[in-house]
Amino acid sequence: MTVSTDQHKEGKRDVTFRVFRFNPQVDSKSYFDDYTIPVERGITVLRALNYIKEHVDASVSFRAFCQAGICGSCGMRVNGISMLACTTQVWDMLAKSKEEGVIKVEPLRNLPLIKDLIVDMDPLVDKMKHYSNWVDSTMPESEMGKKEFLVSEEEFLKYDKATDCILCASCVSECSILRANKEYVSPAVLLKSYRMNVDTRDSMHDLRLAELVKDHGVWDCTHCYRCQESCVKSIPIMDAIHGIREDALESRGMKDTSGAKHAEAFMSDIEKKGKLVEATLPFRTNGVLWTMQNLLPMAVKMILKRRTPPPPPMVKPSKGIKAFRSEFREMSEHVKQDHKSHKK
Amino acid sequence: MKPFDIVIVGGGGAGLYAAMEAMKTNPALNIAVLSKVYPNRSHTSAAQGGANAALANKAKDDTVEMHIFDTIKGSDYLADQDAVEVLCSEAPKIIRELENIGTPWSRLDDNTIAQRPFGGAGRPRCCYCADKTGHTILQTLYEQCLKKGVIFFNEYFALNLSVNGSRSKGLIAMNMKTGAVEAFPARTVIFATGGYAKMYWNRSSNAAGNTGDGQAIAYRAGIPLKDMEFVQFHPTGLRKSGLLVTEGARGEGGYLLNKDGERFMSRYAPEKMELGPRDLVSRSLETEILQGRGFDSPAGKYIHLDLTHLGADLIKSRLPQIREMAMNFEGVDPILEPIPVRPTAHYSMGGIDTDNYGRTVMEGVYAAGESACVSVHGANRLGGNSLLDILVFGRIAGHTAALEARKFEPAAISEDEVKDQLAELRSSMQPSGHYERYGELREELGQTMAANVGIYRESSLLKKGIAEVAELKERFKKVRVSDSSDVFNTNLLQVLELKNMLDLAETVAAGAFAREESRGSHTRTDFPTRDDEKWHKHTMATLIDGHVKLGEKPVTMGRYELQERTY
């Protein structure tokens, strides 16, 4: 939790807020303004920004609405990390500042900048639409309102935590894939998709999943866990991402995608060698022809420029591979059992 | 722009339900939702506790009839009984419908929708999803509107209605992203802009944007506002911020304790104790504080809301958000310590006067939810009835507008009218000479409303409040917007919101001064009892020649006769 302990005993001090500024009407590039204001212990970053806007510079622009951590408006980066300004204590951030007494405030990443700390949320909404982030009820509209679906606690618990998401876009801002590829589905939309897919009242699981395993979808995630670490509602987003992948592989047999093939090649390497066979992994993931045409030239260039060592053509099994294999099989068996009992 | 059949102003629960229902009623209609925030940011998300419906899942003997009676009694008999009947009879259907489209309601052991006790209710009929009910309902409605392809104009701020005689031609609004003033010609307009309790500023649990924009626009267009003096104070706002601790915390068994460690509600509502109706519990807290039995702190006097005896498991599973808020905003973990609370302005019972179909007196203009006053809450709203209100009447307004839209001829909004609006905005941005700071005015408005038009009201205080609001309105003319940017000018936005709050504050104070009785949330120390002979009626505030003019409207009665209200 964000309540600080005994690090800063004093009740009031001057704090400098280094605020990202950009007004597209006049600025050709962004810059920072420093605002030094007196701050009492217990004040949130949002209240400090409000103070700056009301008393120092009314042109500083940011979104804020409920001020209680539930509407998700005030997502921004404080000292480099995406969070809600309204639930973040200035004192806690001071303890993490690189420069003593200075707190840096910047807009969220990976969404188009509008002005100062305000970014455009439309791309996120468009993705929610693209991946059908809604329950498409199995009940016909004409029957609605007459009776309840009966939902067991077990079913409810599958999506309960995911429905905490307030779409603040902190995870979107922290996502390392989105930095490279703006078309990537994004963690928030994967979370919502998962939430819909495990809802027994929903009827379009298969269509949604088919969309999720396409390009820019669920297989693009590289497990950096930054979405989960930055989630302001502590939602285990990676569980949702793994959930969709397992669903795609196990129950739906959607193995004909490069993501699925990659995962399977990974598994088989680990089982056989205890480590990866990097040289052949791309061929097994994307097929020989595609890899020759698209990846090989780049790989050769990288090796020549010494950006990567040439992969050893033959990989010997790791030491102790026999013991490892039996443990590996045991683990796989456990996972299978888990899935079975989960589905019941 | 091509004229719309329906323009809905506001994307909270009422607005989104209206949009969904209107599309269902007639998919051929051209419908737009205009909102000053992304719809999923709307204040519906902050509703924690739940929505009442006599599903009889928890208490098998619960009935719609009992829900009706509880609501009428809770309203201190000021609610219109036919409207309450609509609210409560539609309730089970609407909760099930929400369930059918994906709302993640908490469940009972028999897998039906869970219900819990709430203040002023004879049976446990409040349907909930942990303490994030409003949030999950809002998400569900937003998802369904995306599914249906509702056209959203997000981050548009409504400025005024375009009016021709007794007819509305549509709406004029500002696009926040560009600063452009745009016309939305429309056959019908539905206001669903939420409440106005933020005029109490730091003594309010509301979002910064709950500034009564729709009510102020309607008021300026000559549409009467009803029962504006009735503002509900929630008993348990966090001491420092005014943020809300849900009634669910008491529903789950929380105690209110004064500094002597006494469960003082035994003196005010011996039977219902902490689960008495909100107005009564708020007054009880205020009385304890005024009589010196509250705790003292630099941030003000307060009372303890004690949950420690409920245990870590229950708090973590049923009240996780409350725990998080108490820790973030008060530095208190409710598992270990009591939460410091005091009453906070929370809900506006008053609003745009509508009939049971959401129609206002102006042709083609409708209102629903907290921005409207049907009236189903009368002088005091019961917990769990506000989410219900926005759902039921949002849906009805959407349905009615969809049926009636094609009756009205589309009208164009002239470019001159749009230019005039823009010119007015521009001129308000650059006053010459001495100028005022909007932040200070806003702060002062909150202070004077809390001190003079607060929980306990009295003639001389109210006179002072009226004078101070008038003075603030005068000073407002000198407010300077120092951000000159067209793009996302939140400075200008906040100044326009302040204007709306000032216009409405005048109606709240005037109504409170006129109403010489105590009823529901309105407590006059100089008129301490309910006066049915003189005041069993609605007050109507209309803007005439730049001033508020008060009128009245009879209360619709039904099968319940006036009774004394005790708990």
Interface residues (C-beta under 8 A of the other chain):
Chain A: M1 T2 V3 N23 P24 Q25 V26 G42 T44 K53 E54 H55 A58 S59 S61 F62 R63 A64 F65 C66 Q67 A68 G69 I70 C71 G72 S73 T87 Q89 I114 K115 D116 I118 M121 D122 V125 M128 K129 S132 N133 W134 V135 D136 S137 M139 E141 E143 M144 G145 K146 K147 E148 F149 L150 V151 S152 E153 F156 Y159 D160 T163 D164 C165 I166 L167 M196 D199 R201 D202
Chain B: K24 V37 Y38 N40 R41 S42 H43 S45 A46 L55 K93 I94 R96 E97 E99 N100 I101 G102 P104 W105 S106 R107 D110 N111 T112 I113 C129 A130 K132 H135 T136 Q139 T140 E143 Q144 L146 K147 N154 K177 A207 A208 G209 K240 S241 L243 L244 Q321 E324 M325 M327 N328 F329 G331 R437 Y438 G439 E440 V481 S482 D483 S484 S485 D486 V487 F488 N489 T490 N491
